[in-house]
Amino acid sequence: MIPRRRLHRLLFVAAGLYNLVWGLWTALDPRWLSRVAGIAMTDAQQGFAGLGMVVGLYGIVYLEVARVPERGWVPAAVGLAGKVLGPVGVVWLVLTGRWPAQTLMITVTNDLLWWAPFTLYLRDTWPVFLRDLRAGSWAQQSYRKRAEGCCR
């Protein structure tokens, strides 16, 4: 059992639902950011719709982490990496003049807000992940059990 298991489950359900809604909204209406931020995104519209699909897929991954938090260290680490690299990309777009500073707002709810809960989760689940890594993956253990049972 991991520390704060219930909290982590609730936070990953919230992250999953948020990502599913944001991703679906962005995939169906990729111009919403251009309307809100007052920018022309005609060239970036398809890419932004693609980003919406990726964000939505992360929602499914986060819901799986919530379902079995003891097994979610790797997907959560990948998610946190995206939540760190995403703002780096947006800052670069703003600094190079491709996007206006108003677009930084998407990094607050999509990324920055989740840094602390994801980091806490990764810290809390690190011992379980390390133990499982040292023992071999659950798939390897399952294969070994089946192999031992079939050949006796």
N, C-alpha and C positions, 0 to 999 in steps of 0.2 A: 504494500500500500504506500502511495506517495503522500507527502505532506500536502495539505490544502487540496486534496483531491476534488472535493465538491466545488470549491472556488474555481479550480482549473477547468472542470467540466462546464460550469456556467459561462466562464469567459470564452471558451472555445465554441460553445453553442452560439454565443453572441457574435463572435468573430465569423463563424460559418454563415449565420443568417445575414449578417451585414454584407459579407462578400457576395453571397448569392443575390441579394437585392441590388447592390451596387453594380455587380457585373451584368445582371439581366437588364437593368435600367440603361447602362452604358452601351450594351450591345444593341438594344432596341432603339435607343435615342442617342447616338454618338455626338450629336451637336449640342447636348445640354451644357457642356463645359464652355463652349464658345458663346452660348447665350448668357450664361452666368458671368463669365469673365470678360465678355465683350471683345472676343478675338475671332478672327476669321480662321477656321480650321478646315477649310475645304480640302486641302492636301492631306491633312492628318486624320480626317474623319474615319477612314477605313481602319487605320492603325489604332485609333482610339476604340473603335468597336471591337477589334481584336483584343485589346487590353481588357475590355469589359469581359470578354469570354474567359480570359486567363484568370482574372480576379474571381469570377464566378466559380471556376473550377477549384480554386483554392478554398472556396467556401465548402465544397464537398470534403476536401481534405481536412479542414478544421473540424467539421462535424464528426469525422472519423476519429480525430484526436480526442474530441469530447466523449465519444462512445467508449474508447479504450485508452484512457490517458497514460497508462503505464507503457504503452507501445508507440507513443507519438513523438518521441524526442527528435528523430530525423526529420519528419515532415514539418514540425514546429521550427526546427533550426533553419530549414530551407525557407519557410515562411518569414522568419525574422530577417534572414539575409535579404529577401525581397523587400521587406519593410524598411531596411536600411538603404539598399541600393536604389529603390524607387525615388526617395527624396533627393538622392545625389543626382539622378537623371533630371528631375524637375528643376533643381537648382541650376544645373548646367544649361537647360533650355532657357531659363530666365536670364542667366548671366550672358548668354550668347545672343540675347535679344529675340529668340524664336518664339518665346511665350512671355506674356506680361507677368508681373509679380503677383497678380491676383490668382494665378493658377497654383500658387503655393498652397492655397487653401485645401486642395485635395490631399496633400500630404499629411495634414493634421488628422483627419478622420481615417484615412486609409492606412497610414503608417505610424506616425509619431505616437498617437494614442495607444497603440498596441505594443510599443517597445517594452514598457515595464512589465505588463502581464506575461508576454512571451518569454522575457528574460527570467522572470521568477519561475515560470513553468519549467524552462530548460534547466535552471539550477535545481529545482526540486526533483526532477526526473533523471538527472545525470547519474546518480548512483544506480538506479534501476537499469538505465541504458547500458552503463558500464558492466554491470553484473551479467546482463543478457549477452553483451558482446563477448565477454570472457567465456561464458558458458556455451556459446554458439547460438545461432539464431533459432527462433521457435520452429522455423521450417526445417532446419537441419535436425533438430531434436525430434520433430514429428517423423521425418524420414527415417531416422535411426530406429525409432520405436516400431515403425511399420516393418522395416527390414529385419529387425530382430525377431519380430512376431511371425514373419512369413517363412522363415527358413529353419525353424526348430523342428 
